Every structure is written in structure tokens, then in C-alpha cells.
Amino acid sequence: MKIRILFLCMVGMVTLYTSDLNAQVKPDSLTLSPSIGSYFFDGDQNLLNTITYGASLGYNFTERWGIESSFNYLKTEAEIGGADVDGYLVRVEGLYNFTPQKRWTPYFAVGFGGLKADQHYGTADYGLGFKYFFNEKVAFRSDIRHVLLFPGNNLLYTIGLSFVFGGEKKAEVVAQPVVQQPVVQQPVVPKDSDGDGVYDDKDQCPGTPRGTKVDSKGCPLDSDGDGVYDYLDQCPNTPAGVNVDSKGCPLDSDGDGVYDYLDQCPNTPAGVKVDSKGCPLDGDEDGVYDYQDQCPNTPKGATIDQRGCWVLKGVNFDFDKANIRAGDAAILDSVVTILENNPSLRLEIQGHTDNKGAVNYNQKLSERRAKAVMDYFVKKGIDKGRLSAMGFGLSKPVASNDTDEGRAENRRVELNPIQ
């Protein structure tokens, strides 16, 4: 309640005591400063920290130097026992103002005094403060002091108002008559803010970077007409009509390293190696790209299926048979020709069956089919050391075994080149 009353009194005094708006520390002036704050005792003093009320009376010798005496009342209690203790702090300080001509005036203070609380103490103190002048007669102030006891250390923090009385008056400024000077019209020089050689009033591309070549409209050059200025274009001389990215480079939608306008095989899967036309590689040139080819290194002229595997297309065995039909000779002879043209080529002949019958029986049947084809090649003069026969039974169908046509397709022989 006491704090509220003190605050209302300060506000009332400010309201009644404001007129001149010139704010500064004036030489030969008196100051009266009521305040409120907190006082912090050293732990060895056995006293509780408390609120303090006080007032200061000061005198400014000059704008920068002044002296001030202060009194603070402390209502506290002993930490042990809780007995009430009335305290009184008296200080005399010298003040130095850092910016006396400004509304915001910080200052340094140092001084000495005494404290009566549970006993009498001699004190010395130092600290900082500032004043903010609402006008030349009233200022808000805030202070902090390190109070040195003998022995002990205390801390004092206060805020309050400072009222200024007297002091030197500022010399009145006599207004001088204003002499009208004749106005000389200066020629208007057109501006070229970005320094590109085109005046601002005609520059359709203001803010062009220094040193950039521009056209008559002040816009950077775009020699290949791709919509990206030359000084930003990382791919100059792009053909007309080609779509480009923000760097001026042609688009490469599938990321294969070949620009879209040159890519003959768009939408190549990521990571697939391509040739200069943007098409996936086909190392054995069998028409099936390497990344899809389950049987690489197929020799030229071989008949392949959609997997890229060499098959004896048209050579299918009758149900439960391993003999080669008379009509299959021409197909087998074409393989002999390939083997003769590739003397280093070795083949694994793989026999297959449909799913009719037992697994073990079909395994042996597939082996007999593979051996029948191998024997035909040997009979035609192919070295047996270049050939091997293997059966896979019903384990690798290439068509559905649910239809007669699918089962006939599964009764087959495939050729696998061996490196």
C-alpha cells in the first residue's frame, strides 16, 4: 500500500512540475530524488533482504560533476529469531555524468557513509545509474550500488524520480531574418542507376548487375533466345525452340545424361547406362537392352525370346518324347552354322518339360531332350568338348501349364553361351 501511495505521489508531482522540454544536466542546479528499491544483506549479517525507501539531495557543480547525499530506511528481520530490525543507510557520493546534454544520461557514483541495522557499520560504495529526462525539470532514474561494509558486502538497487531546481538558463536564441536566395535551376541529368548505359526512364530491366552486356532496352543479352540471360546461361548456343531449365541447359527428364531433344529413348529408368542417343546399351546386339537381358553375350544370328535368351524357336518336343522331329533339322542346322562361325563359343544345352508327370521323371526327360540336341550337333561336326547338356525338368516354365499351347511351349530346349 505504501509503495502505491509513493508511486501516485511521484506521478502527481511529475504532472504538476512539467513545462520546459529542454532536457539536460544543468550546472549550479539542485536535485531532489525520492526512490524505492531493494536492499540485499550479506549472508553473515543474519538479516533478511528487504524493501527500502529513500531520498537523495544533490548539487551539480558542472554539467558532468556533482555531489549527492542519500538516506534510505530499511525495515527488515533477523534470520534467526525473526526479530524486527530498523535499518538506516546514509551515503555521500560524488557523481560523474557521461552524456549531460542528452535525455539519456548514464553516470558513475562513488562515496562513503554508514549503516545502522543490528549494529553500526562504516560503509564505502560505488556503482552506476542513469537518468532519463522527461523535460529539464523531471527525470526518471535507476541506480545500483555495491555497498562495502567493514566487514561484508551489500547490494542496493533503487528506482525513482529526480526533480531539478535552479541551474544556469540557456541563452535565448534570437531568430535571424531569413534571406531568400534566388533559385537557380540546375539542368536535370538523366540517371542510370545500374550503370548499364541505358537511362532509367528507358531501362526495361533495372538493377542489371555491373558489367553485364545489355541491349538497347537495358536488358541482358540472351544470344540463343532460350529465355535465360547470357550471364546466367551455363549452356550457351542451345538450339532454338529447345526447352531449358533455370540454368539455360536443355532438359534431361530421365536423367540419363542425354538432353531430351537428342534422346531417342526417353523415360530410360534411373541408373541405366545409355549410348550417345540416350538408349540403353545392348552389348550382344540381340535387341534386348542389357538391363533387361537375362542371357547376355548371345551370339549374332541367334533366335531369342523376350528375355534375351537363345531358344530353339519351333523346336518343341512331343508329349513324353525326347526325339528330334524331322521338321526341326533346319532350325538346329542354323545353330550349327553359328557354332562354326564362332569356334570359341561354348554352349550349355538346357532341356525343359511341362508339368505333366512326376518331378523326378520330368527331370530325367529334360536331360534326355538336352542330350538329344547335343548329339545332333556332335553328329554335324561340332566338337563335343564345346557342349554340355543339362536338364531343368518342370522348374522353369516360360508359359502357362494350364493350356495345351502353353505346355507345348514349355517342352523346349534353350541354348546358353558359356564364357
C-alpha positions as CSV (number, residue, x, y, z in Angstrom):
1,M,0.0,0.0,0.0
2,K,2.9,2.4,0.9
3,I,4.5,1.7,-2.5
4,R,1.3,2.6,-4.3
5,I,0.9,5.8,-2.4
6,L,4.5,6.8,-3.1
7,F,4.2,6.0,-6.8
8,L,0.9,8.1,-7.0
9,C,2.6,11.0,-5.3
10,M,5.5,10.8,-7.8
11,V,3.2,10.7,-10.7
12,G,1.3,13.8,-9.3
13,M,4.5,15.7,-8.8
14,V,5.5,15.0,-12.4
15,T,2.2,16.2,-13.7
16,L,2.4,19.5,-11.7
17,Y,6.1,20.1,-12.4
18,T,6.5,19.8,-16.2
19,S,6.7,22.7,-18.6
20,D,10.0,23.1,-20.3
21,L,11.0,20.4,-22.8
22,N,14.8,21.1,-22.7
23,A,16.4,18.1,-21.0
24,Q,20.0,18.2,-19.7
25,V,22.1,18.3,-16.5
26,K,22.5,22.0,-15.7
27,P,25.4,23.5,-13.7
28,D,24.6,25.1,-10.4
29,S,21.3,23.1,-10.0
30,L,19.8,21.2,-7.1
31,T,18.1,17.8,-7.3
32,L,15.7,16.0,-5.0
33,S,15.1,12.3,-5.8
34,P,12.6,10.1,-3.9
35,S,13.2,6.4,-4.5
36,I,12.2,2.9,-3.7
37,G,14.1,-0.3,-4.2
38,S,15.6,-3.4,-2.7
39,Y,18.4,-4.0,-0.2
40,F,20.4,-7.3,-0.1
41,F,22.4,-8.2,3.0
42,D,25.5,-10.3,3.2
43,G,24.6,-13.8,4.5
44,D,26.9,-13.4,7.5
45,Q,24.8,-10.5,8.8
46,N,21.8,-12.7,9.7
47,L,19.4,-10.2,8.2
48,L,16.7,-10.8,5.6
49,N,16.7,-8.9,2.3
50,T,14.1,-6.1,2.3
51,I,12.4,-3.2,0.5
52,T,13.9,0.2,1.1
53,Y,12.5,3.8,0.8
54,G,14.8,6.8,0.5
55,A,15.6,10.2,-0.8
56,S,18.6,12.0,-2.2
57,L,19.6,15.6,-2.3
58,G,22.2,16.6,-4.9
59,Y,24.1,19.6,-6.3
60,N,25.6,19.8,-9.8
61,F,28.8,21.9,-9.9
62,T,29.1,21.5,-13.6
63,E,27.3,19.5,-16.3
64,R,29.4,16.5,-15.6
65,W,30.3,16.7,-11.9
66,G,28.0,16.7,-8.9
67,I,27.7,15.6,-5.3
68,E,24.7,13.8,-3.6
69,S,23.7,12.8,-0.1
70,S,21.2,10.0,0.3
71,F,19.2,8.4,3.1
72,N,17.5,5.0,3.0
73,Y,15.2,3.4,5.5
74,L,15.3,-0.4,5.8
75,K,12.6,-2.4,7.6
76,T,14.0,-6.0,8.0
77,E,14.0,-9.0,10.3
78,A,16.7,-11.2,11.8
79,E,17.1,-14.6,10.0
80,I,17.3,-16.3,13.4
81,G,14.5,-15.5,15.8
82,G,12.6,-13.2,13.4
83,A,13.1,-10.0,15.5
84,D,12.2,-6.8,13.7
85,V,15.2,-4.6,12.8
86,D,15.0,-1.0,11.7
87,G,17.9,0.0,9.4
88,Y,19.2,3.3,8.2
89,L,21.7,3.9,5.4
90,V,23.4,7.2,4.9
91,R,25.7,8.0,1.9
92,V,27.6,10.9,0.5
93,E,28.7,10.3,-3.1
94,G,30.4,12.1,-6.0
95,L,28.7,11.7,-9.4
96,Y,30.2,11.9,-12.9
97,N,27.7,12.3,-15.8
98,F,28.8,10.8,-19.1
99,T,26.3,12.5,-21.5
100,P,24.9,15.5,-19.7
101,Q,23.4,17.1,-22.8
102,K,21.3,14.1,-23.7
103,R,17.9,12.9,-22.4
104,W,19.5,9.6,-21.6
105,T,22.3,10.3,-19.1
106,P,24.3,7.4,-17.5
107,Y,26.6,8.3,-14.6
108,F,29.1,6.8,-12.2
109,A,29.0,7.2,-8.4
110,V,31.4,6.6,-5.6
111,G,31.2,7.5,-2.0
112,F,31.1,6.6,1.7
113,G,28.7,6.6,4.6
114,G,27.3,4.4,7.4
115,L,24.7,1.7,8.1
116,K,22.8,1.2,11.3
117,A,21.0,-2.1,11.5
118,D,21.7,-4.9,14.0
119,Q,24.9,-2.8,14.7
120,H,26.7,0.2,13.3
121,Y,28.9,-0.2,10.1
122,G,31.1,2.1,8.3
123,T,30.5,1.9,4.5
124,A,32.0,2.7,1.2
125,D,30.1,2.3,-2.1
126,Y,30.3,2.6,-5.8
127,G,28.0,1.9,-8.7
128,L,26.2,3.0,-11.8
129,G,22.9,4.8,-12.6
130,F,21.1,6.6,-15.3
131,K,18.6,9.3,-15.7
132,Y,16.0,9.8,-18.5
133,F,14.8,13.4,-18.6
134,F,11.2,13.9,-19.5
135,N,12.0,17.6,-19.6
136,E,14.6,19.8,-18.0
137,K,13.0,19.6,-14.5
138,V,11.9,15.9,-14.2
139,A,13.8,12.7,-14.9
140,F,13.3,9.0,-14.2
141,R,16.4,7.5,-12.6
142,S,17.6,4.0,-11.7
143,D,20.7,3.1,-9.5
144,I,22.6,0.1,-8.3
145,R,25.3,0.3,-5.6
146,H,27.8,-2.2,-4.2
147,V,27.9,-1.2,-0.5
148,L,31.1,-2.3,1.2
149,L,30.8,-2.9,4.9
150,F,33.7,-3.3,7.3
151,P,33.4,-6.3,7.0
152,G,30.8,-7.6,4.5
153,N,29.2,-6.8,1.1
154,N,25.7,-5.5,0.5
155,L,23.8,-4.5,-2.7
156,L,21.3,-1.7,-3.2
157,Y,19.0,-1.2,-6.2
158,T,16.6,1.7,-6.5
159,I,14.3,3.4,-9.0
160,G,12.7,6.8,-8.6
161,L,12.2,10.3,-9.9
162,S,14.7,13.2,-9.9
163,F,13.3,16.8,-9.6
164,V,15.7,19.6,-10.7
165,F,15.7,23.2,-9.2
166,G,17.6,26.2,-10.4
167,G,20.7,26.0,-12.6
168,E,22.0,28.1,-15.4
169,K,19.5,29.2,-18.0
170,K,20.2,28.5,-21.7
171,A,20.9,31.6,-23.7
172,E,17.9,32.5,-25.8
173,V,18.3,32.0,-29.5
174,V,17.4,35.2,-31.5
175,A,15.8,34.3,-34.7
176,Q,17.6,35.7,-37.7
177,P,15.7,37.0,-40.6
178,V,15.6,34.5,-43.5
179,V,17.1,35.9,-46.6
180,Q,15.5,34.4,-49.7
181,Q,18.2,33.3,-52.1
182,P,17.4,33.2,-55.8
183,V,16.6,29.7,-57.0
184,V,19.0,28.6,-59.8
185,Q,17.5,26.0,-62.0
186,Q,20.1,23.2,-62.4
187,P,20.0,21.1,-65.6
188,V,18.4,17.7,-65.0
189,V,20.9,14.9,-65.7
190,P,19.2,11.6,-66.6
191,K,20.0,8.8,-64.1
192,D,21.4,5.4,-65.0
193,S,21.2,3.7,-61.6
194,D,22.6,0.3,-62.7
195,G,25.3,1.8,-64.9
196,D,24.4,-0.3,-67.9
197,G,24.5,2.7,-70.3
198,V,20.7,2.9,-70.6
199,Y,19.0,5.7,-68.7
200,D,16.4,4.7,-66.0
201,D,13.5,6.2,-67.8
202,K,14.1,3.9,-70.8
203,D,15.6,0.9,-68.9
204,Q,13.1,-2.0,-69.0
205,C,15.4,-4.2,-66.9
206,P,16.6,-2.1,-63.9
207,G,19.1,-3.5,-61.5
208,T,21.2,-5.3,-64.1
209,P,24.5,-6.5,-62.4
210,R,27.5,-4.3,-63.1
211,G,29.5,-5.3,-66.2
212,T,26.6,-7.2,-67.9
213,K,26.2,-6.5,-71.6
214,V,22.7,-5.2,-72.4
215,D,20.6,-4.4,-75.4
216,S,19.0,-1.0,-76.3
217,K,16.2,-1.6,-73.7
218,G,18.7,-2.2,-70.9
219,C,18.1,-5.9,-70.7
220,P,20.9,-8.5,-70.5
221,L,21.6,-10.3,-73.8
222,D,20.2,-13.7,-74.5
223,S,22.1,-14.8,-77.6
224,D,20.5,-18.3,-78.0
225,G,17.0,-17.0,-77.2
226,D,16.3,-19.6,-74.6
227,G,14.9,-17.2,-72.1
228,V,18.0,-17.3,-69.8
229,Y,20.3,-14.3,-70.0
230,D,23.8,-15.0,-71.2
231,Y,25.5,-14.0,-67.9
232,L,23.4,-16.7,-66.2
233,D,23.3,-19.3,-69.1
234,Q,25.5,-22.3,-68.3
235,C,24.7,-23.9,-71.7
236,P,25.1,-21.2,-74.4
237,N,24.1,-21.8,-78.0
238,T,21.1,-24.0,-77.2
239,P,19.2,-24.7,-80.4
240,A,16.1,-22.6,-81.0
241,G,12.9,-24.0,-79.6
242,V,14.6,-26.3,-77.1
243,N,13.1,-26.2,-73.6
244,V,15.7,-25.3,-70.9
245,D,16.0,-25.2,-67.1
246,S,16.7,-22.2,-65.0
247,K,20.4,-22.5,-65.8
248,G,19.8,-22.3,-69.5
249,C,20.6,-26.0,-70.1
250,P,18.3,-28.3,-72.2
251,L,16.0,-30.6,-70.1
252,D,17.0,-34.2,-69.4
253,S,13.8,-35.6,-68.0
254,D,15.0,-39.1,-67.4
255,G,18.4,-38.0,-66.0
256,D,20.4,-40.3,-68.3
257,G,22.9,-37.5,-69.4
258,V,21.4,-37.1,-72.8
259,Y,19.3,-33.9,-73.4
260,D,15.6,-34.6,-74.2
261,Y,15.9,-33.0,-77.7
262,L,18.7,-35.6,-78.5
263,D,17.2,-38.5,-76.6
264,Q,15.8,-41.2,-78.9
265,C,14.9,-43.3,-75.9
266,P,13.1,-41.1,-73.4
267,N,12.0,-42.4,-70.0
268,T,15.0,-44.6,-69.5
269,P,15.0,-46.0,-65.9
270,A,17.3,-44.2,-63.5
271,G,20.8,-45.6,-63.3
272,V,20.7,-47.5,-66.7
273,K,23.7,-46.9,-68.9
274,V,22.9,-45.4,-72.2
275,D,24.6,-44.6,-75.5
276,S,25.0,-41.2,-77.2
277,K,21.4,-41.4,-78.4
278,G,20.1,-41.8,-74.9
279,C,19.2,-45.5,-75.5
280,P,20.1,-48.3,-73.1
281,L,23.1,-50.4,-74.1
282,D,22.6,-53.7,-75.9
283,G,26.1,-55.4,-75.7
284,D,25.2,-58.5,-77.6
285,E,23.0,-56.6,-80.1
286,D,20.2,-59.1,-79.7
287,G,17.5,-56.4,-79.5
288,V,17.1,-56.7,-75.7
289,Y,18.7,-54.0,-73.6
290,D,21.4,-55.1,-71.2
291,Y,19.5,-54.1,-68.1
292,Q,16.6,-56.4,-69.3
293,D,18.7,-59.1,-70.9
294,Q,18.7,-62.3,-68.8
295,C,21.0,-64.0,-71.2
296,P,23.9,-61.6,-72.1
297,N,26.5,-62.4,-74.8
298,T,24.1,-64.2,-77.1
299,P,25.9,-64.7,-80.5
300,K,24.8,-62.8,-83.6
301,G,22.1,-64.6,-85.6
302,A,20.7,-66.5,-82.6
303,T,16.9,-66.6,-82.1
304,I,16.0,-65.1,-78.8
305,D,12.8,-64.7,-76.7
306,Q,11.6,-61.6,-74.9
307,R,14.1,-62.3,-72.1
308,G,17.1,-62.1,-74.5
309,C,17.7,-65.8,-74.1
310,W,18.7,-68.1,-77.1
311,V,15.9,-70.5,-77.8
312,L,15.3,-73.1,-80.5
313,K,12.1,-71.4,-81.6
314,G,10.0,-74.0,-83.3
315,V,11.8,-77.0,-81.7
316,N,9.3,-78.4,-79.3
317,F,9.1,-82.0,-78.2
318,D,6.1,-84.2,-78.3
319,F,4.5,-85.1,-75.0
320,D,6.7,-87.6,-73.1
321,K,9.2,-87.7,-76.0
322,A,12.9,-86.7,-76.4
323,N,13.5,-87.5,-80.0
324,I,14.1,-84.7,-82.5
325,R,11.4,-84.3,-85.2
326,A,12.4,-84.3,-88.8
327,G,11.0,-80.8,-89.3
328,D,13.4,-79.4,-86.6
329,A,16.6,-80.1,-88.6
330,A,16.7,-76.7,-90.4
331,I,16.4,-74.8,-87.0
332,L,19.2,-77.0,-85.5
333,D,21.4,-76.6,-88.6
334,S,21.2,-72.8,-88.2
335,V,22.7,-73.2,-84.7
336,V,25.5,-75.4,-86.2
337,T,26.3,-72.6,-88.6
338,I,26.6,-70.1,-85.7
339,L,28.9,-72.5,-83.8
340,E,31.0,-73.0,-86.9
341,N,31.3,-69.2,-87.3
342,N,32.2,-68.8,-83.6
343,P,34.8,-71.5,-83.0
344,S,35.5,-70.2,-79.4
345,L,31.8,-70.3,-78.5
346,R,30.8,-73.0,-76.0
347,L,27.2,-73.9,-75.3
348,E,25.2,-75.3,-72.4
349,I,22.1,-77.0,-73.8
350,Q,19.2,-76.8,-71.4
351,G,16.2,-79.2,-71.6
352,H,12.8,-78.4,-70.1
353,T,9.4,-80.1,-69.7
354,D,5.8,-79.2,-68.9
355,N,4.3,-80.1,-65.5
356,K,2.6,-83.4,-66.5
357,G,4.1,-86.3,-64.6
358,A,6.3,-86.7,-61.6
359,V,9.1,-84.3,-60.8
360,N,11.9,-86.9,-61.0
361,Y,10.5,-88.4,-64.2
362,N,10.4,-84.9,-65.8
363,Q,13.9,-84.2,-64.7
364,K,15.3,-87.2,-66.5
365,L,13.1,-86.5,-69.5
366,S,14.6,-82.9,-69.7
367,E,18.1,-84.3,-69.6
368,R,17.4,-86.7,-72.5
369,R,16.0,-83.8,-74.5
370,A,19.1,-81.7,-73.9
371,K,21.3,-84.7,-74.8
372,A,19.4,-85.4,-78.0
373,V,20.1,-81.8,-79.2
374,M,23.8,-82.1,-78.2
375,D,24.2,-85.4,-80.0
376,Y,22.7,-83.8,-83.2
377,F,25.3,-81.0,-83.0
378,V,28.1,-83.5,-82.5
379,K,26.8,-85.6,-85.4
380,K,27.1,-82.4,-87.5
381,G,30.7,-82.0,-86.6
382,I,30.7,-79.8,-83.6
383,D,33.4,-80.7,-81.0
384,K,31.7,-82.4,-78.0
385,G,34.1,-80.5,-75.7
386,R,32.4,-77.3,-76.6
387,L,29.0,-78.6,-75.5
388,S,27.3,-79.6,-72.3
389,A,23.8,-80.8,-71.6
390,M,21.7,-80.1,-68.5
391,G,18.0,-80.7,-67.6
392,F,15.8,-78.5,-65.6
393,G,12.7,-80.6,-65.5
394,L,9.5,-78.6,-65.0
395,S,11.2,-75.9,-62.8
396,K,11.4,-73.1,-65.4
397,P,8.3,-72.8,-67.4
398,V,8.1,-69.9,-69.9
399,A,4.3,-70.3,-70.5
400,S,1.2,-71.4,-68.6
401,N,0.9,-75.1,-68.0
402,D,-2.9,-74.7,-67.8
403,T,-3.3,-74.9,-71.6
404,D,-2.2,-77.3,-74.3
405,E,-0.4,-74.5,-76.1
406,G,1.4,-73.4,-73.0
407,R,2.6,-76.9,-72.1
408,A,3.8,-77.4,-75.7
409,E,5.9,-74.2,-75.4
410,N,7.4,-75.4,-72.2
411,R,8.6,-78.7,-73.8
412,R,11.6,-77.0,-75.2
413,V,15.4,-76.6,-75.3
414,E,17.3,-73.4,-74.7
415,L,21.0,-72.6,-75.5
416,N,23.2,-70.8,-73.0
417,P,26.5,-69.5,-74.2
418,I,29.3,-70.2,-71.8
419,Q,32.2,-67.7,-71.4
